[in-house]
Amino acid sequence: MTTKKDNITKRIKVIGEGTEETQGISRTGFSDASGEYPKQDYFFGSSTNKSAKGETTSKLYNSGGDIGVSIDLPDQKPSQYPYNQVEQTLSGHSWEIDDTPGGERMIMKHRSGSGLELRADGSILFSAVNKKVEVTGGDHTVIVEGEGNLVYKGNLNVRVTGDYNVTVDGNYSLDVAGNKDIAVHGSYIKEVDKNENKVIKGSKSTKVVKNSSAIVLGNTDQFSKGNLRSWTQGDVEITSGKSLVTTAETEWAASSKVTNITGLIISVLGTKGTIGGTLVDHYGKAYSGSPDGAGNGGTSFYGTLVGRAAEAITSDFANKAGTSHHAKWADEAGQAQKANAETGPSPFAKDPIKYETIFPFIETPPDAPEPTSELIVPHLAVSNFGIRKVVIDTDVDDPNSLVAKILKTDDYDNLFDRDPTIEEIRSKLRDEANYNNNKFTGNLVAAGLLSSDYAKATDGEIGRTSSRKKSKKFGIKSLGNNPADLKSKRFFI
Amino acid sequence: MSIYLVDPSYNPNFASDITNKTVLAQGISVAKFLGARGSRNQFERVSADKKQIARNLYLHAELLKKTTANSDFDDFRIIVSEGIYVPAINESVTPDGINDYRQTGKAIVYKVINTKGEVDYSKTYDLAVYWKDYCDYDKLILDYDTYDPSGIPSCQIVVVMPTVPESFDIQFLRRIETTFNTNLQSSNELVELLL
């Protein structure tokens, strides 16, 4: 005997035979000397472990899957005696090696439900009721031939002190409900073999400390519904291999301390305005004033003109003048109101002499038609150089506007800015205001995101019911001191 | 009113700062009530008093802890399907509605998922009855719906807890009801619908 009750003789002396008889070792020798066995579940029955007989099956903690994540394992065939070798300790830890045909498995189970199970089909279930810590001193390699699912109900932190290399042979999808922050302390290289589409529903900001370069070998389109501003402290060069057209519906302004506009053919047209300045030189072959309707030029000229004039109202010097109201010096005058006495009286002719105004002068009329308003207005409206009408998008309140389509504001009445999942819809519909929002629900139904039966008031048959009173339970725990195998199966509250 | 006994290790009143990492019970952090499929939110976006939220969520964490200890649900996972609610920018939340309560963590919606990753209707009813019998709450709603256009019905449990003051002096009203597509099917009774 090796139990703690070996000292029976001594105990009888100390506590008396009567006491010892009630506490001591069974005289038959078939009972556990420690008094701890058999367990209650084994009273009045075989002491062979129930798992060994297949009456019970040891199971590890296995708390269901997650939505769309199955951890379903094939059912385990009950053990057959005597194939299952079970070793179970006092507190409930167990170790089983089961050779039951068709149900071969091994299980090492902690009393809490944690453990390791090698199932008949070759599956391995590793279960931890509480924390699981895995420490590897050397390398760690995982090869999975099938699919995998990782679900963390809390936060997940991954730290790699070396390189982190991910190779995806299929698609790579990332769905982040909150923010995504990327900090790259070295270079960031992105190569896209095909297309890249980006939709930003808020604002976008980019800061570049040094240089920025974009090379586009195809076309580049830039549309801005608001203002487009470009500020450069240094030089700006806009160069085109072909045409460069800039138009503005309201105003176009180009200003600089030194402004150059150069062209082999140049046109500056306007119905009114100003060209020139105090020290501006004009070169050209013809100058035409605007006609006054009678065919006469209505243009005024102020200042000094060195050259030839068909008519001069005031002239400091006129070689010849058909009519000169005031000339300091005239070699010849058809008619003069005044003449300086020093030069002698000028011949005064009642009938003015009409001089030929084209001495060596040859009239060279302009090549282009006169830029009258009749010409300029349609030119601005419909020609290739006309003002372009720009409409980027209609107002956001317009359900057909691009912004409304991107933000889906009208689709979901500002409750979603994207196509929601059924779980998100269910969440929104918990508010009666949203549930009764016909536009919201109607569009969801139309988009195929919500069942048309969503408002159905009742459906299906009624199964079990339970009132506010506590439910009656059947046979969970035996009442009183009834042996386990004779449980009364009574109802109790 | 009665004082609810709080595990000092997880008492939100003692936490210097409430974040999504704040632990409310063993293995249950605030994050559990944020990343639900029906309400994917970040704690930073929540405008309500975070300590108040944490105190309210503490009762939900206790609910989950008690359920985990029940072997009847060993093969099932109780997930938060609709957690803390953050309304859309221009959304007006109906006062004292479920979504209003969800903003402060008073109300949370749960689902029971089996090992195949599907909602288990029968076990959801069992869980609702278990919570009704053995747990504390203000209101418990067994909610069925046919919202999914694929035709698969859904079943979930909405649990509303009382607002938990700093003193944890609270009273549970323990009201129950059953709804289908938000329509009341039964008050003061949990009814299993066989959809």
Interface residues (C-beta under 8 A of the other chain):
Chain A: K59 Y61 N62 S63 G64 G65 D66 I67 G68 V69 S70 I71 D72 L73 G113 N130 K153 G154 N155 A177 G178 N179 N414 L415 F416 D417 T421 I422 E423 E424 I425 R426 S427 K428 L429 R430 D431 E432 A433 N434 Y435 G448 L449 L450 S451 D453 Y454 A455 K456 A457 T458 D459 G460 E461 I462 G463 R464 T465 S466 S467 R468 K470 S471
Chain B: N20 K21 Q26 G27 S29 A31 K32 G35 A36 R37 G38 S39 R40 N41 Q42 R45 T68 F73 D74 D75 F76 R77 I78 I79 S81 E82 Y85 A88 I89 N90 E91 S92 V93 T94 G97 I98 N99 D100 R102 V109 K111 V112 I113 N114 T115 K116 G117 E118 V119 Y125 A128 V129 K132 D133 Y144 D145 T146 Y147 D148 P149 G151 P153 S154 V158 R174 I176 F180 N181 T182 N183 Q185 S186 N188 E189 L190 V191 E192 L193 L194 L195
